Amino acid sequence: MLGRNSQYYSLLLLLVDALVIIFALSMAYVLRVEYDARPLVSEVYAIEYIWGVITIVPLWIATFALLGLYRMAIYDRRLQEWARIAAGSFIGVLLILGWEFITGNSLLPARLVAVYALIGAFLLLVLEREFFRWLRSRLFRYGIGTSRVLLVGSSSAVADLAGNLADTKKSGYEVVAIAGPKAVLPKNLNVLHYSQVESALKFIDSNHITTIIQTDLYDDQARNQKILSAAQARHISYNFIPGEPEFYSGKNTVDVFLGYPMISVSQTPLTGWGEIVKLIFDTVLSFIAIVLLSPVFLILIILQKILNPGPIFYVSKRLSRFSEPVQLIKFRSMSAKYGKKDAAEEFRDMGRDDLAKEYETNRKVADDPRITRFGKFLRDTSLDELPQLFNVLKGDLSLVGPRPILPQEAKFNKNKTALLHSVKSGVTGLWQVSGRSNLSFEDRIELELFYAQNWSFWLDMKILFKTIAVVVRKDGAK
């Protein structure tokens, strides 16, 4: 949405990427031919190699483009960018090998050149992208290349957008003015305010506005046309973002229906191939984890029998995708006589009304007297959740997803349960790596809703890695 500035930045990246790839391939040739005494597979002169590289590089760059490495959305997502650079570099090396196969001409004097090229291209491209990320941030800080924004609307989306765009050195936007009711003005943000959009349009030139973002359509179509015409007359960017959150969450597609643009809104982007990839990933990884952790399972089973007499596992009925019931398996952490009724009832049976009220408010208690000493160790280390890998292998759960809720908890968020259960529940999730038990019940629900509406494979990977760090540090585990 940065318009022309973003296009220039993408073009600059494209040109520099090409130069970096040529340099990486050249260095791969020099390292193997000039500094390695071992015999070569074929004699390839430097000039022949360079011409071959120049022929391949446009295809390499085209691969990067297909992977979305020149789209604005990727520039602030470091891990996704690195992953796509790695994938693009691997495909680029395959293109070289494919070129050799198709033409019958040797381009690589030795196979090790391909390995050097892959590693060198990836590392140099990452360093290049990080340098440009740093440089862009510095330029934005001084107002160079930024877009000066007029926000128009009356919904809460105005304040949300203004708050997210406020950090100019990251966003590249400078919110200059807001046209709408005073109630939508974000706190602690120094911007010009116009109660009427007509007043704001009069000062577009003097305020040096380069982008208009509208979040609500007025009932009077003439007013909407006036805003669009003001942008068109000055050749500045105009963007319409629906103020209702349902329109910018989940998976949306834009099509033409009976001559009209139509926005189709899905509950979650986890559909189609994404769902298939996630299922395969869950199945393979859970199977590998069960095999590798089998000695740990055996040790915990023995310790459970010795230190926590009674059933080894605790099986609880929970709700997962589409609110379908699943039998959740955990290592039992409570005394064998507990866990058969709702926790609030068990606390009242113990004469602990204070804990019952705490549980009904937060759906958890800070110090649960039902938990045994060994059970506390299991919970503190999150080892009690290991058997859920079998739930994942069976297909009841995913490795990452919203927390599988108890049937009686569904009544606490009736309006949100359907959206929450548009995806399969998970062993770990966004709330577990964002404070875990230290978060309030409402905060947990909001985080899980965000996950359901904004799923991506890279978000799953990020949560899995953060989960490992959280478990090691025991942050908030209860």
C-alpha positions in Angstrom: 0.0 0.0 0.0 3.0 2.3 0.0 2.5 2.6 -3.7 5.3 4.0 -5.8 7.9 4.0 -3.0 7.2 0.3 -2.5 7.6 -0.3 -6.2 11.0 1.4 -6.3 12.1 -0.5 -3.2 11.1 -3.8 -4.8 12.9 -2.9 -8.0 16.0 -2.0 -6.1 15.9 -5.4 -4.2 15.4 -7.2 -7.5 18.5 -5.6 -9.1 20.7 -6.1 -6.0 19.5 -9.7 -5.6 20.6 -10.4 -9.1 24.1 -8.9 -8.4 24.4 -10.8 -5.2 23.5 -14.1 -6.9 26.1 -13.5 -9.6 28.7 -12.7 -7.0 27.8 -15.8 -4.9 28.0 -18.0 -8.0 31.3 -16.4 -9.0 32.8 -16.9 -5.6 31.6 -20.6 -5.6 33.6 -21.1 -8.9 36.7 -19.3 -7.5 36.7 -21.3 -4.2 36.5 -24.7 -6.0 38.7 -24.0 -9.0 41.4 -21.7 -7.6 41.7 -22.9 -4.0 41.0 -26.6 -4.3 43.7 -28.8 -5.7 41.4 -31.8 -6.4 40.7 -32.6 -10.0 37.6 -31.1 -11.7 34.7 -33.1 -13.1 34.8 -31.0 -16.3 36.9 -28.1 -17.7 34.8 -25.0 -17.6 36.5 -21.7 -18.4 35.6 -18.7 -16.3 34.1 -16.7 -19.3 31.8 -19.7 -20.2 30.8 -20.0 -16.5 29.9 -16.3 -16.2 27.8 -16.3 -19.4 26.0 -19.4 -18.1 25.3 -17.7 -14.8 24.0 -14.6 -16.5 21.6 -16.8 -18.4 20.4 -18.6 -15.3 20.0 -15.5 -13.0 16.8 -14.1 -14.6 15.1 -17.5 -14.0 16.4 -17.5 -10.4 15.0 -14.0 -9.9 11.7 -15.1 -11.5 11.6 -17.9 -8.9 12.1 -15.4 -6.2 9.2 -13.3 -7.6 6.9 -16.4 -7.7 7.8 -17.0 -4.0 6.6 -13.5 -3.2 10.0 -12.1 -2.3 9.2 -8.8 -4.0 5.9 -8.2 -2.4 5.6 -5.6 0.4 3.9 -8.1 2.8 7.1 -10.1 3.1 9.5 -7.2 3.9 8.6 -7.1 7.6 8.4 -10.9 8.1 11.9 -11.9 8.7 11.5 -15.6 9.2 9.2 -16.0 6.2 11.6 -14.0 4.1 14.6 -16.2 5.1 12.7 -19.4 4.5 11.7 -18.2 1.0 15.2 -17.1 0.2 16.4 -20.6 1.2 13.7 -22.3 -0.9 14.5 -19.9 -3.9 18.2 -20.5 -3.6 17.7 -24.3 -3.6 15.4 -24.0 -6.7 18.0 -21.8 -8.3 20.7 -24.4 -8.0 18.3 -27.0 -9.3 17.8 -24.7 -12.4 21.6 -24.8 -13.0 21.6 -28.6 -12.8 18.5 -28.7 -15.0 20.1 -26.4 -17.6 23.1 -28.8 -17.7 20.8 -31.7 -18.3 18.7 -30.1 -21.0 21.5 -28.5 -23.0 24.1 -31.3 -22.4 26.7 -28.7 -21.7 28.7 -28.6 -18.4 28.3 -25.4 -16.5 29.7 -26.5 -13.1 33.3 -27.6 -13.1 32.6 -29.7 -10.0 29.5 -30.6 -8.0 30.9 -28.8 -4.9 30.4 -25.6 -6.8 26.6 -26.1 -6.5 27.0 -26.6 -2.7 29.1 -23.5 -2.4 26.6 -21.6 -4.5 23.6 -22.7 -2.4 25.2 -21.8 0.9 26.8 -18.6 -0.4 23.7 -17.3 -2.1 21.5 -17.9 0.9 23.9 -16.2 3.4 24.7 -13.2 1.2 21.0 -12.7 0.2 20.0 -12.8 3.9 22.7 -10.3 4.8 21.7 -8.1 1.9 18.0 -8.1 2.9 18.9 -7.4 6.5 21.0 -4.4 5.4 18.2 -3.0 3.3 15.7 -3.6 6.2 18.0 -1.6 8.5 18.5 1.1 5.8 14.8 1.4 5.1 14.1 1.8 8.8 16.7 4.6 9.1 15.2 6.4 6.0 11.7 6.1 7.4 12.9 7.6 10.7 13.9 10.7 8.8 10.8 10.8 6.7 12.4 9.6 3.5 10.2 7.3 1.5 7.3 7.4 3.9 3.7 7.9 3.0 1.7 10.7 4.7 -1.8 9.3 5.6 -5.3 10.7 6.0 -7.5 8.2 7.7 -11.2 8.5 7.1 -13.9 6.6 9.1 -15.9 6.2 12.2 -15.3 2.7 13.3 -12.8 1.2 15.8 -10.7 0.2 12.8 -9.5 3.8 12.5 -7.9 3.9 15.9 -6.5 0.4 15.4 -4.9 1.3 12.0 -3.6 4.6 13.4 -2.0 2.8 16.4 -0.3 0.2 14.1 0.9 2.7 11.6 2.2 5.1 14.3 5.7 3.5 14.4 6.8 5.1 11.2 10.3 3.6 11.1 8.7 0.2 10.9 5.5 0.8 8.9 6.7 3.5 6.5 3.5 5.5 7.2 3.0 8.8 9.0 -0.5 9.3 10.1 -1.0 13.1 9.6 -4.8 13.5 10.0 -8.0 11.7 10.9 -11.4 12.6 9.6 -14.2 11.2 11.8 -15.8 11.5 15.2 -13.5 12.4 18.1 -14.2 9.0 19.7 -12.1 7.2 17.1 -8.9 9.3 17.9 -6.3 7.0 19.5 -4.8 8.2 22.7 -1.3 9.7 22.9 -1.1 10.2 19.1 -0.6 13.7 17.9 -2.5 14.0 14.7 -4.8 16.6 13.1 -8.5 16.0 13.6 -11.3 16.9 11.3 -14.9 16.1 12.4 -16.1 16.4 8.7 -14.3 14.7 5.8 -15.0 17.7 3.6 -12.8 19.8 5.9 -10.0 17.3 5.7 -10.1 17.2 1.9 -9.6 21.0 1.7 -6.2 20.6 3.4 -4.8 17.6 1.5 -2.3 19.7 -0.4 -1.1 21.8 2.6 -0.8 18.7 4.7 1.2 16.9 1.9 -1.1 13.9 2.1 0.1 11.0 -0.2 -2.3 8.3 0.9 -6.0 8.2 1.9 -7.3 5.2 3.8 -11.1 5.0 4.2 -12.6 2.4 6.6 -16.4 3.2 6.4 -18.6 4.1 3.5 -21.0 7.0 4.0 -24.7 6.6 3.3 -24.4 9.6 1.0 -22.6 8.2 -2.1 -21.7 11.7 -3.2 -19.4 12.0 -0.1 -17.7 8.7 -0.9 -17.2 9.8 -4.5 -15.7 13.1 -3.3 -13.0 11.3 -1.3 -12.1 9.1 -4.2 -12.1 12.0 -6.7 -9.8 14.0 -4.4 -7.3 11.2 -4.5 -7.6 10.7 -8.2 -7.3 14.4 -9.0 -4.0 14.6 -7.1 -2.7 11.2 -8.3 -2.3 10.0 -4.7 -3.0 6.5 -3.3 -6.6 5.7 -2.2 -7.3 2.5 -0.2 -10.6 1.2 1.3 -10.4 -1.1 4.3 -13.8 -2.4 5.6 -14.1 -1.4 9.2 -15.8 -4.6 10.3 -13.2 -7.1 11.5 -14.8 -10.0 9.8 -13.7 -8.5 6.4 -10.0 -8.5 7.2 -9.7 -11.7 9.2 -9.8 -15.3 8.0 -9.4 -16.0 4.3 -10.9 -13.5 1.9 -11.3 -13.7 -1.9 -12.4 -11.0 -4.3 -14.3 -12.0 -7.4 -16.8 -10.5 -9.8 -20.5 -11.6 -9.3 -23.1 -10.4 -11.8 -20.8 -7.5 -12.7 -20.2 -6.5 -9.0 -17.1 -7.0 -7.0 -17.8 -9.6 -4.4 -15.8 -10.3 -1.2 -16.1 -13.9 0.0 -15.1 -14.2 3.7 -14.0 -17.6 5.2 -13.7 -18.1 8.9 -10.1 -19.1 8.7 -7.3 -19.3 6.0 -6.7 -22.9 7.1 -8.5 -24.4 4.1 -7.5 -26.3 1.0 -3.9 -27.2 0.5 -3.0 -25.5 3.8 -5.1 -27.9 5.7 -3.6 -30.9 3.9 0.0 -29.7 4.5 -0.8 -29.1 8.2 -2.3 -32.6 8.5 0.8 -34.3 6.9 3.1 -32.2 9.0 1.2 -33.1 12.2 1.2 -36.8 11.4 4.8 -37.1 10.4 6.2 -35.0 13.3 4.0 -36.6 16.0 5.1 -40.1 14.8 8.8 -39.1 14.9 8.4 -37.4 18.3 6.6 -40.5 19.8 9.4 -42.8 18.6 12.2 -40.5 19.8 10.5 -39.9 23.2 9.5 -43.5 23.8 12.3 -43.9 26.5 10.9 -40.8 28.2 7.4 -42.2 28.1 8.6 -45.4 29.7 10.5 -43.6 32.5 7.5 -41.4 33.3 5.1 -44.4 33.4 7.4 -46.1 35.9 7.7 -43.0 38.0 4.0 -42.4 37.8 3.3 -45.9 39.2 5.8 -45.4 42.1 5.2 -41.7 43.0 1.6 -41.2 42.0 -0.4 -44.4 42.6 -3.5 -44.9 40.5 -4.2 -44.6 36.8 -1.2 -43.6 34.7 -3.2 -41.4 32.3 -6.0 -38.9 32.7 -8.5 -39.0 29.9 -10.8 -35.9 29.6 -13.6 -35.1 27.2 -12.8 -31.9 25.3 -14.2 -30.1 22.3 -12.1 -29.7 19.2 -12.8 -28.7 15.6 -16.5 -28.0 14.8 -17.1 -28.6 18.6 -16.7 -32.3 18.1 -15.8 -34.2 21.3 -12.4 -35.8 21.6 -10.8 -37.9 24.4 -7.8 -35.9 25.5 -4.9 -38.0 27.0 -2.5 -36.6 29.6 -0.3 -38.0 32.3 -2.4 -37.8 35.5 -1.2 -34.9 37.7 -4.0 -34.9 40.3 -4.8 -37.3 43.0 -6.7 -40.3 41.6 -9.9 -39.3 43.4 -10.2 -36.0 41.6 -10.9 -35.0 38.0 -14.2 -36.8 37.7 -16.4 -33.6 38.1 -16.1 -30.0 37.2 -13.3 -28.4 39.1 -15.6 -25.8 40.8 -17.7 -28.6 42.2 -14.7 -30.5 43.5 -13.4 -27.3 45.2 -16.7 -26.8 46.9 -16.7 -30.4 48.0 -13.3 -29.7 49.6 -14.8 -26.6 51.4 -12.8 -24.2 49.3 -15.4 -21.8 47.9 -12.6 -19.3 47.3 -10.9 -21.6 44.8 -14.3 -22.4 43.2 -14.9 -18.7 42.6 -11.3 -18.2 41.3 -11.8 -21.1 38.9 -15.2 -19.9 37.7 -13.7 -16.4 37.0 -10.4 -17.4 35.4 -11.0 -21.1 34.5 -7.8 -21.9 36.5 -6.4 -21.5 40.0 -3.0 -20.3 41.1 -2.4 -23.2 43.6 -4.5 -26.3 42.9 -4.6 -28.5 46.0 -5.7 -31.5 44.0 -2.3 -31.8 42.3 0.2 -34.2 43.8 3.9 -33.5 44.3 4.9 -35.5 41.2 2.0 -34.1 39.3 3.3 -30.6 40.0 6.6 -31.6 38.5 4.8 -33.0 35.4 2.9 -29.7 35.0 5.9 -27.4 35.7 7.8 -29.2 33.0 4.8 -29.7 30.7 5.6 -33.4 30.6 2.0 -34.2 31.5 1.0 -33.1 28.0 3.3 -35.5 26.1 0.6 -38.2 25.6 -1.4 -35.7 23.5 1.1 -36.6 20.7 -1.1 -39.7 20.4 -4.1 -37.5 20.0 -2.3 -35.7 17.2 -1.3 -39.0 15.5 -4.9 -40.1 15.7 -6.1 -36.9 14.1 -8.1 -35.6 17.1 -5.7 -32.6 17.7 -3.1 -30.6 15.8 0.4 -29.8 17.2 -0.6 -26.1 17.1 -4.1 -24.7 17.6 -6.6 -23.3 20.1 -6.8 -25.0 23.5 -9.3 -27.9 23.5 -12.0 -26.6 25.8 -14.2 -28.5 28.3 -17.8 -28.9 27.2 -19.0 -26.7 30.0 -16.6 -23.9 29.0 -18.4 -23.5 25.6 -21.2 -21.5 27.4 -18.6 -18.8 28.4 -17.9 -17.7 24.8 -21.0 -18.8 22.8 -20.5 -16.1 20.2 -16.8 -17.0 19.7 -16.8 -20.8 20.0 -17.9 -21.4 16.4 -15.0 -19.3 15.1 -12.6 -20.7 17.6 -13.5 -24.3 16.5 -13.2 -23.5 12.8 -9.7 -25.0 13.2 -8.6 -28.2 15.0 -7.5 -27.7 18.6 -3.8 -28.0 19.4 -1.3 -29.3 22.0 0.3 -25.9 22.1 -0.9 -22.5 20.8 -0.5 -18.8 20.7 -1.7 -18.2 24.2 0.8 -20.8 25.6 3.7 -18.9 24.2 2.3 -15.4 25.1 2.2 -15.7 28.9 0.5 -19.1 29.3 -1.2 -19.4 32.7 -0.4 -15.7 33.5 -3.0 -14.6 30.9 -6.6 -13.9 31.8 -9.3 -16.2 30.3 -10.5 -13.4 27.9 -7.0 -12.7 26.8 -6.5 -16.3 26.0 -9.7 -16.4 23.9 -8.7 -13.3 21.9 -5.2 -14.8 21.2 -6.8 -18.1 20.0 -9.3 -16.2 17.8 -6.4 -14.3 16.3 -4.7 -17.7 15.5 -7.8 -19.1 13.9 -8.3 -16.0 11.7 -4.7 -15.5 10.8 -3.2 -19.0 10.5 -0.2 -19.6 8.4 2.4 -22.5 8.3 5.1 -20.0 9.3 3.0 -19.0 12.4 2.8 -22.6 13.4 6.6 -23.0 13.1 7.1 -19.9 15.1 4.8 -21.1 17.9 6.5 -24.5 18.0 9.9 -23.0 18.4 8.6 -20.5 21.0 6.9 -23.4 22.9 10.3 -25.1 23.3 11.7 -21.9 24.7 8.8 -21.4 27.1 8.9 -25.0 28.4 12.7 -24.8 29.0 12.2 -21.5 30.9 9.0 -22.7 32.6 7.4 -19.4 31.9 4.0 -19.3 33.5 3.6 -23.1 33.5 1.0 -24.2 36.0 
